[in-house]
Amino acid sequence: MISPALLEIARCPRSGQRLALAGEATLAQVNGAWREGALRLPAAVPQLDPASMIDAVLVTEDGSGGYAVQGGIPILLPDHWIALPVEAAKR
C-alpha cells in the first residue's frame, strides 16, 4: 500500500521524525476508536472520510503518535496528528 520509497522520505510535519507503518494491533486500536467516534483530531475540518476505515497508520520513531492513511493516501497534516496510545486521543 505505502511504497518503500515513500517511507524512506516520509517525515512527521510536527516533529520531523521518520515515519513507519504501525503494526496490526495499533491499526486495529485506531480503527476501533474511529468506528466508535472516539478518535479526536485537533483539525477544525478533518480530511478523513468518516465513511471509510483507516487503511494504515504511519507512526513516528518515538511511537508517540502518527497519521492515518485512507484510500492509500497518507494524511500528513499537522492537525491530523493521532496521539498514541489511542486512549490518549479519546475525549
Buried (B, 14 or more C-beta within 10 A) or exposed (E): EBEEEEBEEBBBBBBEBBBBBBEEEBBEBBBEBBEEEEBBBEBEEBEBEEEEEBBBBBBBEEEBBBBBBBEEEBBBBEBBBBBBBBEEBEE
